[in-house]
Amino acid sequence: MSHARTVELEGHIIDSGTMQRCFGAVMDLGGSFDVEQFDVGKHEDEESYCRLTVSADDPETLQAIVHELHQNGAVLEDASEVTLVSAPADRVVPRDFYSTTNHPTEVLYDGEWVSVDRIEMDCALVVKPEGGRRGTPRAYAKVLNAVEEGDLIATDQSGIRVRPPERPRSGGGAFGFMQGGVSAERPSESTIREVAAELREVKRSGGSVMVVAGPAVIHSGAGDALADLVAAGFVDALSAGNGFATHDLERSLYGTSLGMNVETLEHPRKGHKHHVWTISEIIRAGGIEAAVDEGIVTEGVMYQCVERGVDVVLAGSIRDDGPLPDTITDAVEAQNAIREQAHEADVVVMLATLLHSVAVGNCLPSTTKTVCVDINPATVTQLLDRGSAQAVGMVTDIGTFVPTLAEFVLQDETDGPDAPSGDATSPGSEGDR
């Protein structure tokens, strides 16, 4: 006996490869499909529509297929209202709770499709019947450790639709052409120039730029260039670890990073102790801001962040020396601080750090433009595989990337972040034909 459900796909489903992914998912999972209606958008402002019936030999296989199609934006033709079950206790969700994607999501509640706020992957979906403005329903994503007893949690997939971001047919600049995976052979200078143009455009329009940085940024000699970007107002938030900040502060105090002179590559006598001495001096001063105020720290990324009032989150780990008094050592507290930064960001630039980039990436909606740069292709691939549709991945030396980016962003120092971008903005979609 065959089991079947009818689903609908709508939007730029051809250009974005949605139809191909859905057809492939049905066959890969052992099902079959029958296209009942297919309307192709023939002009640049027209979308396409497809209704298909998917079948499987048993209910479990059909459920797995429908789940996969749902992740790609398909909606059940006979969608009912979202099913809500109260959380039985703090940090406890119903067994069949709906686990969110990082794509824009809506729930059908009281006859209306309600947009889900603060969407991110691997969260519970909570609905408050009168939690919005003027007593309207509100839906939002909530991490499991924040779930409270009585929260109304969405279960299964009924009444929920996902809208994966759609790529323009024409490429769309740096954030539109990365459909072929990660490669070290792409023309890096032109890509960096497009990224720089995007940063200038975001700041010109009042948006927010977040930088996620690893210790290699300082150790490679790129710290000065990143400090220049901070000083010029092109960085609004910095997410890093104890190591990044310690290297940067050591550079200001002793001219070294991990005991090595970045300019001469020499290792001064007792240079291996510099990072511990640095931590001690910052603790003695009472923190990074106090060390800047007292004139102990006079240059570098952390110095410029204090001077510019940049929001900094330093998330600790079990391998940290010290750590610095500014480092958040509670993992959940650090996650929440990173989450607040991530949800405010319009562009995120991830520089040579797998650990912190994954942490930030897990908090980002798929619509947030993301740049991931690392010398290791596996790091870039892992970050892009997390599902961001607006991502640029570059395999290159971070010591070359950051200074080049700063050069292109600061091409006219008198412009500042409010000046128009030197490059044209990315073209829009040309439709689904």
PyMOL commands that set and color helices and strands:
alter all, ss='L'
color gray80, all
select helices_A, chain A and resi 18-28+59-71+133-135+144-146+173-175+188-204+216-219+223-231+242-254+271-285+288-293+301-308+331-344+354-361+377-384+398-409
alter helices_A, ss='H'
color red, helices_A
select strands_A, chain A and resi 3-11+32-39+48-56+75-76+83-86+105-109+112-117+124-128+138-142+152-155+160-162+209-213+237-241+256-257+260-261+311-315+347-351+369-374+391-395
alter strands_A, ss='S'
color yellow, strands_A
deselect
rebuild
show_as cartoon
